[in-house]
Amino acid sequence: MIEKLFHTILTIPFAWVGFLALVFFTKITIPERWLSESAKFYSMIMVGMCLALFGMTYVESPSSLLLDYNELINVGTYQFKMRFIVDLLGSTYALLSSILIGIIFKFSRNYLHKEEGYFRFIFLMSILLFGLIVVSFARSLDLLFVGWELVGTTSVLLIGYFYAQNQPVRHSVKAIISYRLCDMGILAASAWAHHYLHSTDFVLLPKMLGHAHEGIALIFIGLFVIWASLAKAGQLPMSSWLPTAMEGPTPSSAIFYGALSVHLGPFLLMRFHDYFSHFPVLLVVIGVIGGVSAVYASLVGRTRSDAKTMLAYATITQVGIIYIEIALGFTNFALFHIVAHASLRTYQFLRSSSIIQDFYENPVVIQNETIKRKLSFEKFLSPQIRKKVYVHALHGFHLDYFTSQVLNVLCLPARLYIKWENQWMEYDRKLLKWIVGKK
C-alpha cells in the first residue's frame, strides 16, 4: 500500500510538470483563472496523498521502505539506479513542501494577479515541488543531486523573475555562482564514495565504514557533503547571497529562503547523520559552522532596516541553530525545528508587505511602550567594543569583499586562458591575412 501511494506521489508531479512544459513550449495561452484553479486542485491532491503517506510512515516508524529499480545508466562498473527510501523523515518534508507550496499557490492568485509572468511562476513552483519530492525520498547522492539541481535552478530563475531590471539579474547570477561552488561538493562526495566505498546509498554507506581502510578519504567524503549543504542553507562562508535573493516576488522568497530550499542543507545532513556519527570531527565541524553563522547573521540582521532582509538574516540564524542541533545528535528535534521554523517564516514573509499596518495595529504602539530584550549579549560588552562590532556588522563583516576576492582567485586561471586564447586567435587572423595577401 505504501509503495503504490509513493508511486502516485512521484508520478502526479511529474505528469503535471510535463503538462505545463508542453503548454509552455507550444505557447498555448491558458486563462489565469483556469490555471490558478488547476494549481489549487493539484496542490490539494498532493497534500492529501502526502498526509496519508506521512500517517503510514509514522505508524511504521522507525522502519522504512527501500525501493530499488533497474539501472538507467551502466558505464563500466558504475550503475545509476533509481533508489528511494520512504521513511518518516522524507514523508515529513514532502508533506511540509506540499502544504506550503499549496499556500503559495493560493496567495499568488491575488498577489500576482494579471502579472505577465504568472504562468512562468506556476511552472517554476511546480518544478520546485517535484524536485523537493525527489530530494525527500532519494536514497543515494546520485539521485538526490537530480532534485537538488531542480530546486537550485528554479530558485535562480525566480530571483531573476523581473528580468527586465538589472538588480534581480545580478543577484540571480550571484546565487547561481554560490550554488555551483557548493554543488561541486555533492559531485566530489559521490565520486569519492563510488571510488572508495562503491556506493552512495545513505543506508549502505554507514555499514561499509567498518570494512574500509582509507580513513582520511572517508572524512573528506563527509566534508564534501557538509560543503554541499552550505549554499542552500546560507551558512558561512556562503551567506551573502541569501539576503540579496529577496529581489524575487514575495511568495518565492517565502517558499525558498524562508521555508523549503533553505532547509535542504540541514535535511542533507540529517540524511547523512549515520555516516557523520562515525567521525566526531565532522559533527564538530557542523556545530562550529552553525554557531558562527548564527552569531554572524544575528549581528548583521540587527543593522538592517527592510523587513525581508531582516527575515533573511533571521532565517540564517535559525538554520545555524538547527546545524548545532544536528551536531549534538538531536535529529528528531531538528526535524521539528525545521517544520516549525518553515511555517513561521512563510507567514512572516507573506505578511512582510503589510508590516507597517501590523505595527500600527499593535496595542503596544498606541500605549507608547518600548519593548526591550530581556537577555542580550550586548550587555556583556563595553560601549567601545559594541560600537566597533556594529560598525563592522553594518558592512556585513565585509563578507561580500572576501567572497569576491576568493572568486577572483578561483577564476584567474580561466581569465588567463581566455586571454591566451584571444591572443592566439589574433595571431591566426594576422597569419591568415598575410597568406591571403601573398597569394
N, C-alpha and C positions, 0 to 999 in steps of 0.2 A: 504493500500500500504506500509506504513512504517513497519507494523507488518510483512508482508511477506518478505520484504527486510531484516529486522532484523533476521528472522529465517534463511534466506540464509547465512547471515554473520556469524551466530553462527554455522551452520551446516557444511559449507565448511572447516573451520579449523579443526573441529573435525574429519571429514572424511579424511582429508589429514594426520593428525597425526596418525589416525588409520591405514592408508595405510603404512606409514613409520614404525610404530610399527610392523606391520605384516612382512614387509621386514626385519626389524632388528632381530626379534626373529626367523624367518625361515632361516636367514643367506643367503638370496638371494643377489647376487652381482649385483649392478646396476652401469653401466658406469658413470664416473664422469660427462661427458658432458651431458648425458641424465638427470642426477639428477639436475645439475645446471640449465639447460633449463626449467625443470619442476618447480623448485623452483621460477624461474623468472616469468614464466607464472602464477603460483599460486599467487605470490605477486601482479602482475598486476591486477588480478581479484579482489583481496581483496582491493586494493587501489581504484579501480573503484566503488565497492559497498559501501565502507566506505565514499567515496566522495559524492555519491548520498544520502546516509543516512544523512551525515552532512548538505547537502543542504536542505533536507526536514526538519530536526530538527531546522535549522536556521530560516526557514520561519515560523515554528510553535512556535518558542521560544517566551515567556518563558514557555509555556505549555509543558507537557511531556506525553509520553505514558507509562502507567503502565500495566504490563503483569503479570498475576498470573496463575500458573499451579497446577495440583493436587499434594498433598503431596507425597514425596518419602519415608519418614520415619515418623512413627507415634508411639511414645513411651509415654504412659501416656497422659499428657496434652501437650507434646511437639510435634510439627509438623514441619518437614523440607519441605518447599515448594520452588519451583523454581520461584523466584520473580525477575523480571527485570524492569529497568527503562530506557527508551530510551529518552534521552534529549540531549541538546546541549553540556553539559559537557562531557558526556560519548562518544558521537559521535566524538567530537573533539579529545579526547585522543585515540580513536580507529583509527581515520584517521591518526593521528601522528604516532601511532605504526606501522600501515601497510606501510606507506611511508618509514619510517626509516629502518624497517626490510627489505623491498624490496631493499633499497640502500645497506644494509649489504650483502644481498644475491648476488647482482651484484659485490660488491667489493671483496667478499670472493672467487669468481670464480678464480681470479688470485692470490690473497694473499695466499690462502690455496691450490693452485694447486698441485695435487699429494700428498697431505698430507694424512697420514694414517687414521686420524680421521675425514676426510671431511664429510662422511655420518653422523657421530655422531654429528658434528657441525650443519648440516642442520636439523637433527632430533630435537636437543635441541632448536634451534631457532624457529622451527615450534611450539613446545610445548609452548615456551615463548609467541608467538603471540596469541595462543589460551587462555593462562592464562590471558594475558592483555585484551583480548576481554571480558572474564568473569568478570574481575575486573571493566572494564569500565562501564558495564551495570548492574552489580549486584545491587539489591535493598535492600539487607539485609547483616548484618555482617556474617551470616551463609554461604551464597553463595559466598560472597566476599572472605572468607577465603580459598575457593577451588582454585580460581585463584591466590590468594596471595601465596599459597604454591607451585603452579606450577612455578610461577616466581622465588621464592626463591630456589627451587630445581634445576632448570636449571642454575641459577646463580652460585650455589656452584659447580655443575658439570663442568661448563665451566671455573671456576677459576682453577680447577684441571685438565684442558684439557690435559696438558702434565704430566700425572700421573706417568711417569717413573722417574721424578725428585722429589726431596724431598721438595723443597720450595713451588711449587704450591699446593702440597697436604696439607702441614702445613697451608698455607694461606686459603685454602678451608675449613679446619676444623675450623679455626678462624672465618670465615664468617658464617658457619652454627651455631656455638655457639651464635654469635651475633644475627642471625636471630631468633633462637629458644627462646632466652631470651625475645625478643620483641614480637614474635608471640603469646606468652602467654598472651599478652595484649588484643589481639582480642578475645581469648577464654574467658578471665576473663570478658571483656566487654559484650560479648554475654551472658555469664552465668548470670551476674548481671542484664542485660537488660531483659532477659527472666523471672528472678525471680521477679523483681520489676515492670516492665512495660509489661511483657508478649509478647514482640515483639522485633525484632532487625531491623525492617523496617526503612530505612532512612527517608521515607516520614511520617510515623505514629509517630515515636518517639517524634519529637518536639510538636506534637499536644497532646500527652499524658502527657506532663510535668505539665499541669495545673491541672490534676486530681491526681497527685502523691504527697505523703506527705514525702517521705524519701529523704530530700534534700541532705544530705551528701552522701548517696548511689548514687544518680544521678550524683553528681560531680565526684565520683570515676569512674563511667562509662566513663565519658569524659576523665579523667586522664588515664585510661587504653587504650583508643583509641589513645591518644597523645603518650603514651609509645610505642604502637604498630607501630607507624609511624617512630620512630627514627632510627631503624636499616636500613631499606631500604633507608632512606634519608641520612644516615651517620651523623646525628646530635648528639651533645654531650648528654650523655657520650658514645655513640656508634659510634664514628668517626674513631677510629684507624684501623678498619678492611678494610675500603674502599680503602685507598692508597695501601695496600698490595694485593688487589684483581687484581692489574694490571698484575699478573703473567699469566693470560689467554691470548688468542690471541687478537690482537688489535681490530678486529671487535667486539668481545664480550665485550671488555672494553668500546668501544664506545657506544654500544646499551644499556648496563646495567648501567654503572657507569658514563656515560655522558648524556644519553638521557632518557631512559624509566623507568628502575627499580628504579633509584634514585629519580624519581619524583612521585613514588607511595605514598610516605609519605605525601607530600602536597595534592595529589589527594584525599587520605582518609580524610584528614582534611577538604577539600572543600566539600566532600560528607556529612560530619558531621557538617558543619558550622551552619546550622539552629539550631542544638542542642546546639552548643557552645554559640550561641548568647544569650541564656537564662542564661548563667553563665559567667559573665565578667571575673571572676577569671581564667577561663580556657583559654580565649583569652590572658590574661596577661601571663600565663604560656607558651603558644605557642610563643608569641613575645619575651619573655626572652630567651627561648631555641634557637630560630632562631638568635637573636642578639649575644648571647655569642658564638654560633657555628660559625657565620660569622667572628667574630673577631679572634677566635682561628685559624680557617683554613687559614685566610688571613696571620696571623703572621707565622704559620708553613710553609705554601706554599712558602713563600719568601726565606726560608732557604734550599729548596730542589733544586737539580741540574738536575734531569732527567725530561724529558718532561711529561711523563704520570703521574708521581706523582704530579707534579705541577698542571696539569689539574685536577687531583682528588681533591686536596685541593681547587682549584678554583671552582669546582663544589659544594663542601660542602658550600663554602661561598655564592654562588648564591642561593642555596636551602635554606640557613638560611635567606636570604633576602626575599625569597618567603614566608617563615613562618611568617615573620614580616608583609608582605602584607595581608596575610590571617587573622592575628590577628587584623589588622586595619580595616578589612571588605572589602578590595579591591579584592574580589574573581575573578571578571572578568579580572582585570589587572594581577592577579596572574596566571590565566589560559593563558593569552597572554605571560607572562614571561616564563612559562613552555615551551610553543611551541617554542618561540624564543631561549631560552637557550638550549633546547634539540637539536635543529637543529644546532646551533653553535658548541656545544660540539661534536656532531657526526662528523662534518667536522674536528674539531681540532684533535680529537683522530685518525681519519683515516689518517691525514696528519702528525701525530707526528713522524712517522718513517722517514719522509723527511724534518724534521725541519731544519737540518743543511744546506741542499740545499736551502731551502726557505730563510734562514738567509743570505747566501752569495749572493742570487739574489736580496736582498733588496737594493734599491738605496742608502738608508741612510748609509749602511755599507761601500759602496765604498767611500763615502764622509767623512768617519771617524767622523761622527756626533754622539754625545751622547744624548740619549733620557732620559729626566728626568721627574719625576712625577710632574705635576703642583700642585697637592694637596696631601699631605701625612701627616698622623697624627704623624709621627716621628719628625716633626719639632717642635711639642709642648712638646717633651720630652728632658730631658738633656742627654748628651752623656753617662753618667754613667748608667742611668736608661735604655736607649736604648740598651746598651751593655748587661745588665742583661736580658732584655726581649728576645733578640735574642739568647742568650746562652740557655735559657730555651726552646725557640722555636726550636732550633736545636735538642733537645731531645723530641720534641712533647709535652712539658709541662708534661712529664712523665705520659701521659695518658695510655700507654701500661702497665706500672708498676701498676697503680691504678686499671685498669680493671682486671689484672691478680690476684691481691690481693683479689679483690671482688669475683672473680670466685673461688679462693681457699677457701674462707669462705663459699660460697654457696655450694661447692662440699664437704665440710668437713663431713657433715652427711653421704653422700654416701660412702666416703672413710672409715669412721669408721664402717659403716655397712658391707662393703666388708671385712674389716679386721676381724670383729667379725664373719662373716660367714666362712671365711677361717680357723679361729681357731676352730670353731665347727666341720668343715669338717675333720680337722686333728685329733680332739678328737674322732670323729666317726670311722675314719680309725684305730686308735690305739685300740679302744674298739672292733671293729670287728676282728682285728688281734688277740687280746687276747682271744676272744670267740672261734675262729677257732683253736687256739693253745690248748685250754682246751679240745676241742672235739677230 
